[in-house]
Amino acid sequence: MAALVIEDTIPVRYESWQDWRAQKAKEAYERAHRPLVEPETIPCPTCWGQRRIWVAAANGEGLIPSICHPCLGTGRVRA
């Protein structure tokens, strides 16, 4: 019996529920063996890997968090 599942708001048809389970197991295996940090990158020296920096507020009343521009908010830069 065919299986119809909605993935990312798109209906996807599998030949059977076994095919769906095999696909999900394969995706989980690939996700588990993916490196947590991209190779050949280092923490951003501007934000120290925190992804945001504190900048002066436009109204002059303190500091507000802003996205770090050198790393584009990722917290890591190429080595």
Sequence and secondary structure as in RCSB ss.txt:
>XXXX:A:sequence
MAALVIEDTIPVRYESWQDWRAQKAKEAYERAHRPLVEPETIPCPTCWGQRRIWVAAANGEGLIPSICHPCLGTG
RVRA
>XXXX:A:secstr
  EEEEETTEEEEESSHHHHHHHHHHHHHHHHTS SS TTEEE TTTTTSSEEEEE TTSSSEEEEE TTTTTSS
EEE 
